[in-house]
């Protein structure tokens, strides 16, 4: 599984969090632990949304979808 880089920044009373490699995966929390948990959910939601966008954009087109892992195709 690909590893992502989580970035946490203290801003006043909040922790701001985002993933460097995944635009759109960002959140905040009152504590660092809360920001970490919220970021896990943000990653899942961002990936799900990106999948849905890709499926809609490719509707009606002849395409091939294949599962991949970090160093190549699953095959």
C-alpha positions as semicolon CSV with decimal commas, in nm:
position;residue;x (nm);y (nm);z (nm)
1;X;0,000;0,000;0,000
2;X;0,122;0,347;-0,081
3;X;0,233;0,556;0,215
4;X;0,128;0,918;0,240
5;X;0,285;1,210;0,423
6;X;0,056;1,369;0,680
7;X;0,137;1,727;0,777
8;X;0,005;1,877;1,101
9;X;0,030;2,244;1,189
10;X;-0,078;2,409;1,513
11;X;-0,283;2,721;1,440
12;X;-0,414;2,901;1,746
13;X;-0,640;2,648;1,922
14;X;-0,664;2,408;1,627
15;X;-0,448;2,152;1,449
16;X;-0,465;2,181;1,071
17;X;-0,388;1,860;0,880
18;X;-0,337;1,766;0,517
19;X;-0,176;1,501;0,298
20;X;0,104;1,628;0,073
21;X;0,043;1,373;-0,201
22;X;-0,337;1,391;-0,208
23;X;-0,488;1,731;-0,287
24;X;-0,825;1,769;-0,119
25;X;-0,740;1,551;0,181
26;X;-0,735;1,811;0,455
27;X;-0,906;1,867;0,787
28;X;-0,862;2,007;1,135
29;X;-0,906;1,906;1,497
30;X;-0,893;2,056;1,843
31;X;-0,625;1,803;1,939
32;X;-0,351;1,635;1,740
33;X;-0,520;1,297;1,791
34;X;-0,851;1,435;1,665
35;X;-0,680;1,582;1,358
36;X;-0,516;1,243;1,290
37;X;-0,848;1,061;1,306
38;X;-1,020;1,325;1,094
39;X;-0,742;1,300;0,835
40;X;-0,793;0,924;0,799
41;X;-1,156;0,992;0,711
42;X;-1,060;1,278;0,478
43;X;-0,825;1,043;0,287
44;X;-1,100;0,784;0,242
45;X;-1,353;1,045;0,130
46;X;-1,109;1,209;-0,112
47;X;-1,018;0,879;-0,277
48;X;-1,386;0,780;-0,303
49;X;-1,475;1,117;-0,458
50;X;-1,185;1,096;-0,706
51;X;-1,296;0,746;-0,810
52;X;-1,650;0,868;-0,869
53;X;-1,530;1,166;-1,074
54;X;-1,309;0,939;-1,286
55;X;-1,594;0,693;-1,346
56;X;-1,828;0,971;-1,456
57;X;-1,567;1,121;-1,687
58;X;-1,498;0,785;-1,849
59;X;-1,862;0,679;-1,887
60;X;-1,928;0,551;-2,237
61;X;-1,559;0,529;-2,324
62;X;-1,370;0,207;-2,390
63;X;-1,129;0,185;-2,098
64;X;-0,944;-0,076;-1,892
65;X;-0,924;-0,054;-1,513
66;X;-0,662;-0,258;-1,328
67;X;-0,571;-0,283;-0,961
68;X;-0,222;-0,155;-0,889
69;X;0,014;-0,174;-0,599
70;X;0,306;0,043;-0,516
71;X;0,556;-0,116;-0,755
72;X;0,331;-0,209;-1,042
73;X;0,025;-0,400;-1,149
74;X;-0,121;-0,677;-0,936
75;X;-0,072;-0,927;-1,213
